[in-house]
């Protein structure tokens, strides 16, 4: 069998053995795959090299932050492909309907990044609200203008924060917000139980009621046909003037041009997050030039601890596949010709 892994290049940093997610360290897969007599091919180019390998690939491993877009056309050029694994969380770079139609199993390492993304989210909320990036840039530029930095700096305490998507990450964000004494609203297509809401200290609101009430909104839902462009121009301009938007979910949930308009007009006070479309974001991506943003490259879910978790999960999936054993149920997105994950199945009526 051939296992193809499309991973980000590590370069000099690959000398760190904990940087498991890079191409050089290959998620620790090499002993497992080659030790069983199979072939491991590791790529960093996501287009031409991948297309050349697809006709003879049995297992494809990719990541959500260095995504190889597994389109319907690519699936149709991969007659041997039986398993696609996302080393991380979020399989929207795979055409799930096409995978189901070709009876290809799609799995992701559920839970591997939840702590990492939740912590990154709190950091980005504070970076925006406290106007951290412009103050830091003054240091780099040799400046010292207290008034300029303080004029856009606020306390988070007493604000209203909206969480869109109350899954594993959204719930951890809610827990981490509690010490800041904020009011937290949430929206999800599945409402939590009253007990869960009480424990987390959050209150449910339908999306279009939540949006205009919040000083900060943070997005934690998967990208599906229903959430693609969820924050379009109308919804962005329905947000409270001077509010902040954080997106560590998927870039396409926020409409690209509409966000630029909302930022340049001053309707939004700031935007942060680490997800883009496409990824890697090209040098001329319009979000790079927006005022008052605190964007990072897609790194929130790939701390060294998260890499260990999704490396272990990926090896578990590959090992089970070689042995003809079922994959861990919580990892399954597409199985037996159906989209089975609750996070995606509601958007794929079958």
C-alpha positions, 0 to 999 in steps of 0.5 A: 500500500502507498500512504501519501502525506501532504505536510508543511515544510519544516526547514531548519525548525525540523531539527526539533523532534517535537515538530511532528507535523512537518514534512521532515518528521512526517507525523512519526509515520515512517516507522509504522508504515515502512515497518509494515512493508508499505510505502510512505511518500511525503510531499510539501507541494500540494498540487503537481506532486500530489496529482502525480501520486493520486492514481496509486495512493491508498491512504492520503494524510493532509492537514487543515493548515497546509491543506491539499484540497481533495476535490471531486476531480482529484478523488476521481483520479484516485481509484485506489484511495480508501482513506483520507485522514486530516491530521488535525480537526476540520475536513472541509478541504475534502469534498465529503459528498464525493468521498461518500459517493466513492466509498472513501472513509474520511477521518479527522483527529477529533479533540486534538486541537481544542485546548490550543485553539481555545487558548489562541482565541482568548489571546486574540480577543485580548490582543484586539480589545487591549489594542496590543498589536499597535502598542507592540509595533510602537516598540519595534518602530522606536516610538512612544505615543501613549495617547495613540495606543490608549485611545483604542484600548478597553477592558474586557470585563463587563463586555458581551461576548458571543460564541458562534459554535458551542462544540468542544472548542466553543465550550472551552472558550466559554470556560476560559472567559469566565474569570473576565466577568463577561456576559456570554451568549452563544449560538449553535444549530443544536442548543445545549441542555439547560444544565450545560448552559448553567455550568458554562455560564452562557445563554442561548440566542439565535444568531441574528439576535446575538450579533447586534448585542455583542462587543466581541464575536468569536467563531467556532463552527465547522465550514459546511454548505450552511456556514460558508459565507455565514458572516456576509455583508449584511451580518457583518454590518449588523454587528454593533459598531465598534465591535470585534470579530475573531475567527479561528474556525475557517476563513470562508465563514467570513465573506472576504470583500465584505470584511475588508469593507467593514474594517476600512469603513470603521464599522468593526473596530478589529478582526483577528483569527488565523484562518484564511481562504485559500491557504496558505494565503497569497501575499496579495490577500486583501486581509493582509492590508486591512486596518486594525487586524491581529491576524496570524498564519493558521497556527492556533491548532498546531502547538507542539502539544497539539501536534503530539495529539494529532500525530498519535491519532493519525498513527492510530488510524493508519495502524487500524487501516493496515490491520483491517480494524474499524477506526475510532468512531469519534474520528469518522467524518465519512464512513460506509458511503455516508457523512456520519459526523454530526458536525457535517451531516446536518448540511449533507442531507442524504 
